[in-house]
Amino acid sequence: MRLPIAVFTLALCSAAASTQDFRVTELLTYSGNVPCADCVGIRYVLSLRPDGRFYRQRTYLRSENTGQILLDLGVWSAQEGVLALMSSTQEQESFAAASPGTLLLLEREGGRDACASRSDLNCTLTRESRGYVPLGSYRIRGVYREKGGRRTFQPCGSKTPLPAETSGRPLLLQRLSTAVSGGKPALLTATGAFEQATDSQAGETLRLANVLTAQPGGVCPAMAPNPTLSTSGDPAASARKAHTGAAALLVGTSWVLTEIGRKPPPSGVGEGEASLHFLEAGRVSGFTGCNRFSGDAALSGASVHFGPVMATRMACPASANIEVDYMKALEAARQVDLDGDSLYLLDAAGHRIAGFRALRAK
């Protein structure tokens, strides 16, 4: 998503002129509230480390004081006053360093901000007086290893593995041991909290809390955030970009609903199995078990946002409950997780809200 071309070009020119070489020599933290296309707003905290790692906290506000909190991290790079972020789950975001103490949100693929469509909105983050790492449970994708009794987790995009702790949780330890059986590393999507990350040079420990997906022997996809943004052509072109990361694997596959809220859907209702189909050019279609639907699906890496979705209006009382739950799951979905032939939709907090299996041609 991008600013109107004139505003976008002006922002880039101003940033390039005033902060041609964006540098970070200590832990810096920026914060602010930015507009949201379908919520009250997004409360934002972004912390940048000199080694190229960032920490991000976004609170999708349902009211002034309540909302869903999403914490993630990744790598950043800068060129000609433009700051590019790539999370460990391959979500991209771009800012202009509009002044030494201000970042201007330019683009967030698959996002819900309204900065791209209106130039009269405040889309800036302001530098805080001291840098800090937001506390909470982070959702991270990376490579987990066990060697000589030592556990490490290396977030995708990062060059530095982190010591990993598990607090002695037996079920978590069992799943981790299974994932790395045979001595090979495993690609995990996990949640966990950071400890002792109080300044830019301090060592960190990741305390793992939960494993969402595990791929034994898996490796991180290539991650190369591009800090340059083209200001020519259609300013809405980013919304029509080819899908990247997990999105490329979703398109062209039929997905059959297997769970809603970690429970299997009722069998024998409606006219057939509920399904989901990702199409080219950011479109989606599917079947609720009663009605067929189609709409938009913004995909970037592991980030997803459905809507608006239009459906037929057949009356099918036997499948009414699953249809309502299915539509609510699509509305709440913010992330996707692929685990072999299984696809999971997660909300902004990383909770699994729907599951699917790939329907392969025989």
C-alpha positions as CSV (number, residue, x, y, z in Angstrom):
1,M,0.0,0.0,0.0
2,R,1.4,3.4,-0.9
3,L,0.9,7.1,-0.6
4,P,-0.6,9.0,-3.5
5,I,2.2,9.5,-6.0
6,A,2.8,13.2,-5.4
7,V,2.9,12.8,-1.6
8,F,5.0,9.7,-1.8
9,T,7.5,11.3,-4.1
10,L,7.7,14.4,-1.8
11,A,8.2,12.3,1.3
12,L,11.1,10.4,-0.4
13,C,12.7,13.5,-1.7
14,S,12.5,15.2,1.8
15,A,13.8,12.1,3.5
16,A,16.7,11.7,1.0
17,A,17.7,15.3,1.4
18,S,17.7,15.4,5.2
19,T,18.7,11.8,6.1
20,Q,20.6,10.6,3.0
21,D,22.5,8.0,5.2
22,F,20.2,6.7,8.0
23,R,22.4,5.4,10.8
24,V,21.7,3.6,14.1
25,T,24.5,3.6,16.6
26,E,22.4,2.6,19.7
27,L,19.1,1.0,20.4
28,L,16.4,3.5,19.0
29,T,12.7,3.3,19.7
30,Y,10.0,5.0,17.7
31,S,6.3,5.0,18.6
32,G,3.0,6.5,17.6
33,N,-0.6,5.8,16.5
34,V,-1.3,5.3,12.8
35,P,-4.6,5.0,11.1
36,C,-6.3,1.7,10.4
37,A,-8.6,0.9,7.5
38,D,-10.9,-1.3,9.6
39,C,-10.1,-0.6,13.3
40,V,-9.9,2.4,15.6
41,G,-6.1,2.7,15.0
42,I,-2.8,0.9,15.3
43,R,-0.6,1.7,18.3
44,Y,2.9,1.2,17.1
45,V,6.3,0.7,18.9
46,L,9.4,0.0,16.7
47,S,12.9,-0.5,18.1
48,L,16.0,-0.7,15.9
49,R,19.3,-2.2,16.8
50,P,22.7,-1.2,15.2
51,D,23.2,-4.9,14.1
52,G,20.2,-4.7,11.7
53,R,17.5,-6.3,13.9
54,F,14.2,-4.7,14.8
55,Y,11.5,-5.4,17.3
56,R,7.9,-4.4,16.6
57,Q,4.8,-4.2,18.7
58,R,1.4,-3.4,17.0
59,T,-1.8,-3.0,18.9
60,Y,-4.9,-3.2,16.7
61,L,-7.3,-1.0,18.7
62,R,-10.9,-2.0,19.0
63,S,-11.4,0.9,21.3
64,E,-9.1,3.6,22.7
65,N,-7.8,1.3,25.4
66,T,-8.4,-2.3,24.2
67,G,-7.1,-4.2,21.2
68,Q,-5.1,-7.2,19.9
69,I,-1.3,-7.1,20.4
70,L,1.1,-8.5,17.9
71,L,4.8,-8.7,18.6
72,D,7.4,-9.8,16.0
73,L,10.9,-9.1,14.9
74,G,13.1,-9.2,11.8
75,V,15.8,-7.3,9.9
76,W,16.0,-3.8,8.7
77,S,18.1,-2.0,6.1
78,A,18.3,1.6,4.9
79,Q,19.2,3.4,1.7
80,E,18.7,7.0,0.6
81,G,16.5,7.8,3.6
82,V,14.2,4.9,3.2
83,L,14.0,2.2,5.9
84,A,12.9,-1.2,4.9
85,L,11.7,-3.9,7.3
86,M,11.4,-7.7,6.7
87,S,10.0,-9.7,9.6
88,S,11.1,-13.3,10.2
89,T,7.7,-14.4,8.8
90,Q,8.5,-12.3,5.6
91,E,6.1,-9.4,6.1
92,Q,7.5,-6.2,4.5
93,E,7.1,-2.7,5.6
94,S,8.7,0.6,4.6
95,F,9.3,4.0,6.2
96,A,10.8,7.3,5.2
97,A,13.2,8.9,7.6
98,A,11.4,12.2,7.3
99,S,13.6,13.9,10.0
100,P,16.2,12.7,12.5
101,G,13.5,12.0,15.0
102,T,10.6,10.9,12.8
103,L,9.6,7.9,10.6
104,L,6.8,8.2,8.1
105,L,5.0,5.0,7.2
106,L,5.0,4.5,3.4
107,E,4.1,0.9,2.7
108,R,2.9,-2.2,4.4
109,E,2.1,-5.1,2.1
110,G,-0.9,-7.0,3.3
111,G,-1.5,-4.4,6.0
112,R,-4.6,-2.6,7.3
113,D,-3.3,1.0,7.6
114,A,-5.0,3.8,5.8
115,C,-1.9,5.8,5.1
116,A,-1.7,4.8,1.5
117,S,-5.1,6.2,0.5
118,R,-5.2,9.6,2.2
119,S,-2.5,12.3,2.6
120,D,-4.3,14.2,5.4
121,L,-3.6,11.5,8.0
122,N,-0.9,11.4,10.6
123,C,1.2,8.3,9.7
124,T,4.4,9.2,11.7
125,L,6.3,7.5,14.5
126,T,8.4,9.7,16.8
127,R,11.6,8.8,18.5
128,E,11.4,8.2,22.2
129,S,14.0,9.6,24.7
130,R,15.4,6.1,25.4
131,G,15.5,2.9,23.4
132,Y,13.9,-0.3,24.7
133,V,12.7,-3.7,23.6
134,P,8.9,-4.1,23.9
135,L,8.0,-6.8,26.4
136,G,5.6,-9.7,25.6
137,S,5.3,-12.9,23.7
138,Y,6.8,-12.6,20.2
139,R,5.8,-14.6,17.2
140,I,9.0,-15.7,15.4
141,R,10.1,-18.0,12.6
142,G,13.6,-19.4,12.6
143,V,15.9,-22.4,12.8
144,Y,16.2,-24.3,16.1
145,R,19.2,-26.4,16.9
146,E,20.3,-28.7,19.8
147,K,24.0,-29.5,20.1
148,G,26.0,-30.7,23.1
149,G,23.1,-29.9,25.4
150,R,22.9,-26.3,24.1
151,R,19.7,-25.0,22.5
152,T,19.8,-22.1,20.0
153,F,17.2,-20.4,17.9
154,Q,18.2,-18.2,14.9
155,P,15.4,-16.0,13.6
156,C,15.0,-16.0,9.8
157,G,17.0,-13.1,8.4
158,S,19.3,-12.8,11.4
159,K,23.0,-13.8,11.3
160,T,23.1,-14.4,15.1
161,P,21.6,-17.4,16.9
162,L,20.1,-16.8,20.3
163,P,20.4,-19.1,23.4
164,A,17.0,-20.8,23.7
165,E,15.4,-21.7,27.1
166,T,12.3,-23.8,27.7
167,S,11.7,-23.3,31.5
168,G,11.6,-27.2,31.7
169,R,8.2,-27.6,30.1
170,P,8.0,-31.3,29.3
171,L,5.6,-31.2,26.4
172,L,7.5,-28.4,24.7
173,L,10.8,-30.2,25.2
174,Q,9.3,-33.3,23.7
175,R,8.1,-31.6,20.6
176,L,11.5,-29.8,20.2
177,S,13.4,-33.0,20.6
178,T,11.2,-34.7,18.0
179,A,11.7,-31.9,15.6
180,V,15.5,-32.1,15.7
181,S,15.8,-35.9,16.0
182,G,18.7,-37.2,14.0
183,G,20.8,-34.2,14.7
184,K,19.3,-32.0,12.0
185,P,18.0,-28.5,12.7
186,A,14.3,-27.7,12.4
187,L,12.5,-24.7,11.0
188,L,10.0,-23.5,13.6
189,T,7.2,-20.9,13.9
190,A,7.1,-20.3,17.6
191,T,6.2,-17.8,20.4
192,G,8.5,-16.7,23.1
193,A,9.8,-13.8,25.2
194,F,13.2,-12.1,25.2
195,E,15.3,-11.6,28.3
196,Q,18.2,-9.3,29.0
197,A,17.6,-7.3,25.9
198,T,18.0,-3.9,27.6
199,D,20.5,-2.2,25.2
200,S,22.0,-2.6,21.8
201,Q,25.0,-4.6,22.8
202,A,23.6,-6.9,25.5
203,G,23.2,-10.6,24.9
204,E,19.7,-12.0,24.6
205,T,18.0,-15.2,25.5
206,L,14.8,-16.4,23.9
207,R,12.5,-18.2,26.3
208,L,10.3,-20.4,24.1
209,A,6.7,-20.7,25.1
210,N,5.0,-22.6,22.3
211,V,5.8,-24.2,18.9
212,L,3.1,-23.4,16.3
213,T,4.7,-25.4,13.4
214,A,7.8,-27.5,13.1
215,Q,9.6,-28.6,9.9
216,P,12.4,-31.0,10.6
217,G,15.4,-30.3,8.4
218,G,13.8,-27.1,7.2
219,V,15.6,-23.9,6.4
220,C,14.6,-20.2,6.3
221,P,13.6,-18.9,2.9
222,A,15.9,-16.3,1.3
223,M,15.3,-12.9,2.8
224,A,16.5,-9.8,1.2
225,P,14.6,-6.6,2.1
226,N,14.7,-4.1,-0.7
227,P,15.1,-0.6,0.8
228,T,14.4,1.2,-2.5
229,L,10.8,1.9,-3.5
230,S,9.9,3.0,-7.1
231,T,7.9,6.2,-7.3
232,S,7.0,5.8,-10.9
233,G,3.9,4.2,-12.4
234,D,0.6,3.3,-10.6
235,P,0.8,4.1,-6.8
236,A,-1.6,1.2,-6.2
237,A,0.8,-1.3,-7.9
238,S,2.0,-2.8,-4.7
239,A,-1.5,-4.1,-4.0
240,R,-1.2,-6.2,-7.2
241,K,2.3,-7.5,-6.7
242,A,3.0,-11.2,-7.2
243,H,2.6,-13.1,-3.9
244,T,5.9,-13.9,-2.0
245,G,7.0,-16.4,0.6
246,A,4.2,-18.6,1.8
247,A,1.7,-16.8,-0.4
248,A,3.3,-18.4,-3.5
249,L,2.5,-21.9,-2.1
250,L,-1.1,-21.0,-1.3
251,V,-2.1,-19.9,-4.8
252,G,-3.5,-22.7,-7.1
253,T,-4.1,-25.2,-4.2
254,S,-7.6,-26.1,-3.0
255,W,-7.8,-26.1,0.8
256,V,-10.6,-28.0,2.7
257,L,-11.6,-26.8,6.1
258,T,-10.6,-29.3,8.9
259,E,-11.0,-27.2,12.1
260,I,-12.6,-24.1,13.5
261,G,-11.2,-22.9,16.8
262,R,-9.2,-26.2,17.1
263,K,-12.4,-28.2,16.8
264,P,-13.4,-30.2,13.7
265,P,-16.3,-28.8,11.7
266,P,-19.6,-30.8,12.0
267,S,-19.9,-33.5,9.4
268,G,-22.8,-34.2,7.2
269,V,-24.1,-30.6,6.9
270,G,-24.6,-28.4,3.9
271,E,-23.9,-29.3,0.3
272,G,-20.2,-30.2,0.7
273,E,-17.0,-29.6,2.5
274,A,-16.2,-26.0,3.3
275,S,-13.2,-24.8,1.3
276,L,-10.8,-22.0,0.5
277,H,-9.0,-21.1,-2.8
278,F,-6.4,-18.4,-3.2
279,L,-6.4,-16.9,-6.7
280,E,-4.0,-14.7,-8.6
281,A,-4.0,-10.9,-8.3
282,G,-5.0,-10.9,-4.6
283,R,-8.3,-12.7,-4.9
284,V,-9.9,-15.5,-2.9
285,S,-12.9,-17.7,-3.3
286,G,-14.5,-20.6,-1.4
287,F,-17.5,-22.4,0.0
288,T,-18.9,-22.2,3.5
289,G,-20.8,-25.5,3.4
290,C,-23.8,-23.5,2.4
291,N,-22.8,-20.5,0.3
292,R,-20.1,-19.7,-2.1
293,F,-18.0,-16.5,-1.5
294,S,-15.3,-14.4,-3.2
295,G,-13.3,-11.4,-2.3
296,D,-9.9,-9.8,-1.7
297,A,-7.0,-11.5,0.0
298,A,-3.9,-9.3,0.8
299,L,-0.9,-11.7,1.2
300,S,2.7,-10.8,2.1
301,G,4.9,-13.5,3.5
302,A,3.0,-15.0,6.4
303,S,0.7,-11.9,6.7
304,V,-2.9,-12.1,5.5
305,H,-6.0,-9.9,5.5
306,F,-9.3,-11.0,3.9
307,G,-11.9,-8.5,2.8
308,P,-14.3,-7.4,1.7
309,V,-15.9,-10.8,1.0
310,M,-19.2,-11.3,-0.9
311,A,-21.3,-14.5,-0.5
312,T,-24.4,-15.9,-2.0
313,R,-27.5,-16.1,0.2
314,M,-28.8,-19.6,0.1
315,A,-30.7,-20.7,3.2
316,C,-29.0,-23.8,4.7
317,P,-30.0,-24.1,8.4
318,A,-28.1,-27.2,9.1
319,S,-24.8,-25.5,8.2
320,A,-25.6,-22.1,9.5
321,N,-23.3,-22.3,12.6
322,I,-20.2,-23.3,10.7
323,E,-20.8,-20.7,8.1
324,V,-20.9,-17.9,10.7
325,D,-17.8,-19.3,12.5
326,Y,-16.0,-19.6,9.1
327,M,-16.7,-16.0,8.1
328,K,-15.6,-14.8,11.5
329,A,-12.4,-16.7,11.2
330,L,-11.6,-15.1,7.8
331,E,-12.4,-11.7,9.2
332,A,-10.1,-12.2,12.2
333,A,-7.2,-13.9,10.3
334,R,-4.0,-11.9,10.2
335,Q,-1.3,-14.6,9.7
336,V,-0.9,-17.9,7.9
337,D,1.1,-21.0,8.8
338,L,2.0,-23.7,6.4
339,D,3.0,-27.1,7.8
340,G,3.3,-29.6,4.9
341,D,-0.2,-30.2,3.5
342,S,-1.8,-28.3,6.4
343,L,-2.7,-24.6,6.4
344,Y,-3.6,-22.7,9.5
345,L,-5.1,-19.2,9.9
346,L,-4.1,-17.3,13.0
347,D,-5.4,-14.1,14.6
348,A,-3.2,-11.0,15.4
349,A,-2.2,-12.6,18.7
350,G,-1.0,-15.8,17.0
351,H,-3.9,-18.0,18.1
352,R,-5.0,-20.7,15.7
353,I,-8.6,-20.0,14.5
354,A,-9.0,-22.2,11.5
355,G,-7.2,-25.2,9.8
356,F,-7.3,-26.6,6.3
357,R,-5.7,-29.5,4.4
358,A,-4.5,-29.4,0.8
359,L,-6.8,-31.2,-1.7
360,R,-4.3,-32.7,-4.1
361,A,-5.3,-34.0,-7.5
362,K,-5.2,-37.8,-7.7
